Amino acid sequence: MPDERISILFLCTGNSARSILAEAIANQRFGDRLIARSAGSQPKGQPHELALATLARHGLSTGGLRSKSWDEFKQDRFDLVITLCDSAAKEQCPVFPGSPAQAHWPLPDPPAGDDPRAMFQDVFRVLDRSLGELAGAQREKLVDTARRIGAQLAESDSISFGRH
């Protein structure tokens, strides 16, 4: 029987913060429903130390997390590709087998904020909530749900990233 979990690739330019958080949250909190990978067009080489600290603070493992190029996944099949930063959303992504659906979740870059530690916490919270919603979606509603979440993030004034 094939794996019934939803396969997702999270993309950011550097693959060191947002996409690393998303990969860990999806696999460790919602792994019964989601299987996630993350990558970047210009990977930084290692996850940001505050991304790892944020995951550890929430009891999630950081083992095996690494910053990697999207070229590593050019032969892999995904149900969905989600970009998490505006610059990655504007880049020409590789063509992945099976032509996966795409969505964009516009999230700020935590290291660029005035209070990076608080920003990482806020991005974690938003990703955790959003991935929970995605994991609860029926497979046939997956793309619509992912795109609705992205639209809500783009329109939201209520998310106060790093401003506590």
BELFEN-V755308 format. One record per residue. N is the residue number from 1. SS is DSSP state (alpha for helix, beta for strand, coil for the rest). PHI is phi in radians with two decimals (* if undefined). Layout:
# BELFEN-V755308
((N & SS & PHI) (N & SS & PHI))
This chain:
# BELFEN-V755308
((1 & coil & *) (2 & coil & -1.16) (3 & coil & -1.10) (4 & coil & -1.57) (5 & coil & -1.22) (6 & beta & -1.48) (7 & beta & -1.66) (8 & beta & -2.22) (9 & beta & -1.99) (10 & beta & -1.69) (11 & beta & -2.08) (12 & beta & -2.44) (13 & coil & -1.08) (14 & coil & -1.62) (15 & coil & 0.82) (16 & coil & -2.29) (17 & coil & -2.29) (18 & alpha & -0.99) (19 & alpha & -1.20) (20 & alpha & -1.14) (21 & alpha & -1.03) (22 & alpha & -1.08) (23 & alpha & -1.04) (24 & alpha & -1.16) (25 & alpha & -1.08) (26 & alpha & -1.04) (27 & alpha & -1.27) (28 & alpha & -1.62) (29 & alpha & -1.68) (30 & coil & -2.24) (31 & coil & -1.11) (32 & coil & -1.27) (33 & coil & -2.13) (34 & beta & -2.11) (35 & beta & -2.27) (36 & beta & -2.20) (37 & beta & -2.30) (38 & beta & -2.39) (39 & beta & -2.81) (40 & beta & -2.45) (41 & coil & -1.32) (42 & coil & -2.41) (43 & coil & -1.03) (44 & coil & -1.29) (45 & coil & 1.83) (46 & coil & -2.77) (47 & coil & -1.14) (48 & coil & -1.13) (49 & alpha & -1.04) (50 & alpha & -1.29) (51 & alpha & -1.14) (52 & alpha & -1.13) (53 & alpha & -1.13) (54 & alpha & -1.12) (55 & alpha & -1.07) (56 & alpha & -1.08) (57 & alpha & -1.05) (58 & coil & -1.70) (59 & coil & 1.34) (60 & coil & -1.74) (61 & coil & -1.26) (62 & coil & -1.90) (63 & coil & -1.07) (64 & coil & 1.44) (65 & coil & -1.32) (66 & coil & -2.66) (67 & coil & -1.43) (68 & coil & -2.47) (69 & beta & -1.43) (70 & alpha & -1.15) (71 & alpha & -1.06) (72 & alpha & -1.10) (73 & alpha & -2.00) (74 & coil & -1.10) (75 & coil & -1.77) (76 & coil & -1.54) (77 & coil & -1.72) (78 & coil & -2.27) (79 & coil & -1.38) (80 & beta & -2.64) (81 & beta & -2.03) (82 & beta & -2.07) (83 & beta & -1.52) (84 & coil & -2.03) (85 & coil & -2.34) (86 & alpha & -1.08) (87 & alpha & -1.16) (88 & alpha & -1.16) (89 & alpha & -1.13) (90 & alpha & -1.52) (91 & coil & -1.39) (92 & coil & -1.39) (93 & coil & -1.28) (94 & coil & -1.07) (95 & coil & -1.52) (96 & coil & -1.68) (97 & coil & -0.96) (98 & coil & 1.43) (99 & coil & 0.82) (100 & coil & -1.11) (101 & beta & -1.14) (102 & beta & -2.22) (103 & beta & -2.52) (104 & beta & -2.19) (105 & coil & -1.98) (106 & coil & -1.27) (107 & coil & -2.11) (108 & coil & -1.22) (109 & coil & -1.45) (110 & alpha & -0.96) (111 & alpha & -1.14) (112 & alpha & -1.49) (113 & coil & -1.37) (114 & coil & -1.13) (115 & coil & -2.26) (116 & alpha & -0.98) (117 & alpha & -1.09) (118 & alpha & -1.17) (119 & alpha & -1.14) (120 & alpha & -1.05) (121 & alpha & -1.08) (122 & alpha & -1.17) (123 & alpha & -1.14) (124 & alpha & -0.99) (125 & alpha & -1.03) (126 & alpha & -1.16) (127 & alpha & -1.12) (128 & alpha & -1.06) (129 & alpha & -1.13) (130 & alpha & -1.14) (131 & alpha & -1.21) (132 & alpha & -1.08) (133 & alpha & -1.14) (134 & alpha & -1.13) (135 & alpha & -1.11) (136 & coil & -1.48) (137 & coil & -1.33) (138 & coil & -1.18) (139 & alpha & -0.92) (140 & alpha & -1.23) (141 & alpha & -1.84) (142 & alpha & -0.96) (143 & alpha & -1.13) (144 & alpha & -1.04) (145 & alpha & -1.13) (146 & alpha & -1.07) (147 & alpha & -1.26) (148 & alpha & -1.13) (149 & alpha & -1.03) (150 & alpha & -1.06) (151 & alpha & -1.13) (152 & alpha & -1.12) (153 & alpha & -1.14) (154 & alpha & -1.17) (155 & alpha & -1.63) (156 & coil & -1.28) (157 & coil & -1.72) (158 & coil & -1.48) (159 & coil & -1.53) (160 & coil & -1.81) (161 & coil & -1.03) (162 & coil & 1.23) (163 & coil & -2.02) (164 & coil & -1.88))
